[in-house]
Amino acid sequence: FKPKKQLYNNLKAITEICKNNNIKIIGIKFPIDPFMNELYSKIKVLDRVKLIASRFRVSSFLNYQTSFNSPLLLDNQDHVNALGAELLVDELIKNRN
């Protein structure tokens, strides 16, 4: 898995801005449907994401992938809806340290 050149260049520019301003970069595994979680595990998506993230100085990952089990919090298989987003933001604020 290799990001497209434009995406790579954009990520590189963002990480340089963060580095120059002492901003720590974290990865967030967002809540997804259990089916998508199983599929992503089978095709090792997370391994590929972590490889790319390591190139861009991502210091850690927060894992919310299976945090919200209710389909009422998802807009589709891999996007939270407005209520899910509110709950996710609350969790991010609680765990920001």
C-alpha positions in Angstrom: 0.0 0.0 0.0 1.5 3.3 -1.1 -0.3 6.6 -0.8 -0.7 8.6 -4.0 2.0 11.2 -4.6 -0.3 14.2 -3.8 -1.5 12.7 -0.6 2.1 11.8 0.4 3.2 15.4 -0.3 0.3 16.8 1.7 1.0 14.5 4.7 4.7 15.4 4.5 3.9 19.2 4.5 1.6 18.8 7.5 4.1 16.8 9.5 6.8 19.3 8.8 4.6 22.1 10.0 3.8 20.1 13.2 7.5 19.3 13.7 8.5 23.0 13.4 5.8 24.0 15.9 6.4 21.1 18.4 3.0 19.6 17.7 2.6 15.9 18.6 0.8 13.9 15.9 -1.5 11.1 17.0 -3.5 8.6 14.9 -7.1 7.9 15.7 -8.8 4.6 14.7 -12.4 5.8 14.4 -15.4 3.7 15.3 -16.5 1.3 12.5 -19.1 -1.3 11.9 -18.1 -4.8 13.3 -18.2 -6.2 9.7 -15.8 -3.5 8.5 -13.6 -4.2 11.5 -13.4 -7.9 10.6 -12.7 -7.1 7.0 -10.0 -4.6 7.8 -8.4 -7.2 10.1 -8.3 -9.8 7.3 -6.7 -7.5 4.8 -4.3 -6.0 7.4 -5.3 -2.4 6.7 -4.1 -1.3 10.1 -0.6 -2.7 9.5 -0.4 -0.7 6.3 -1.7 2.4 8.0 0.8 2.0 10.9 3.7 1.7 8.3 2.7 4.9 6.6 2.1 6.6 9.9 5.6 5.7 11.1 7.0 7.6 8.1 5.1 10.7 9.2 6.1 10.8 12.9 2.8 9.6 14.3 3.7 9.1 17.9 0.7 7.0 19.0 -2.7 5.7 18.1 -6.0 6.1 20.0 -8.2 3.1 19.3 -11.9 3.8 19.1 -12.5 1.3 16.4 -14.8 -0.9 18.5 -15.8 1.7 21.1 -19.3 2.3 19.8 -21.2 -0.9 19.2 -24.6 0.6 18.5 -25.6 1.0 14.8 -27.5 4.1 16.0 -24.1 5.9 16.2 -23.0 5.1 12.7 -24.0 6.9 9.5 -22.7 3.9 7.5 -20.2 1.1 7.9 -17.2 3.3 8.5 -18.5 6.8 9.4 -20.1 8.0 12.7 -23.2 10.1 12.5 -23.7 13.4 14.4 -24.5 11.6 17.7 -21.6 9.3 17.3 -19.3 12.3 16.5 -20.4 14.0 19.7 -19.6 10.9 21.7 -16.3 10.5 20.0 -15.3 14.1 20.6 -16.3 13.7 24.3 -14.0 10.6 24.5 -11.2 12.4 22.8 -11.4 15.3 25.2 -11.4 12.9 28.2 -8.3 11.1 26.9 -6.3 14.0 25.5 -3.5 13.5 27.9 
